[in-house]
């Protein structure tokens, strides 16, 4: 995972467009060339390892609010 992150950082250093970077990352997922489930596992690993660094940023991002709430809903035990 670390090697992939380093490679991606080098690749995207010269690209200043956030939209272009986002699409480059999303394109293989969109075209079915990589597994969304495996990608989610790698993302979860990175987020878990860097939890204190990203928790506040993710929880306070207005664009991610619905997703964060959905994740909390399905991962929190509900007493019925």
N, C-alpha and C positions, 0 to 999 in steps of 0.2 A: 504494500500500500504506500509506504513512504517513497519508494522509487517512482511510483506512478504520480504521486503528488509533486515530487521534484521535477519530473519530466513535464507535467502540465504547467507548472509555474514558469519554466523556461520557455515553453511553447507560447504562453499567453503574455509574456512580458512585453512583446512588441505590439500587441493588439490592444488598443485603447478603448474599443467599443464594448461596453458591457453586454449589449445585445448580441454582438458577434460571438463573444466568448460563450455566452449562455447557449446559443444555438449550436455551436461547435460541440459543446458538452452534451446537449440534448439529442442531437442528430442521430447518433448510433442507437440510442434508446428508441427514438421515434421510428426508425427504419427496421427495428427488430434485430439489429446486428449484435446486440448485447442483452443480457438478461436484466430485466428491471428488478427482479427479486435479488439477484446477486449484487447489483448496484446498490440497492437499499441496504443490504448487509454491510457492504463496505462503508457506506455513509454512516450507518449506525455505529460501526466500529470507530470511525474517526470522531464522531460526535461524542461517543462515550469516553474516549481517551482524552478529549479536550472539553469535557462537560462544563467545567467552571468557566472556561473561556467563552463558550458560545451560548450557554443557557440564557443569560440575560438578553443577549442580542436577539436570539430566536424568539423568546417569549414576548419581547417588546416590538417586534416587527409587525406593523399593521397588515402587511401583505400575507403574512404567515399565520395570523391569528386563528383563522378557521382550521387550518391544518394542525396547529398545535393543540387546539381544543379537541379535535377529533382523536388525535393520538392519546391525549390524556384520558379521554372517555373510554377508549378500548383497552387501555393498560391499567386502569384503576379498578380495583375490586368493588363491586356493587353488591351490597347486602340486600337480598330480596326476601 
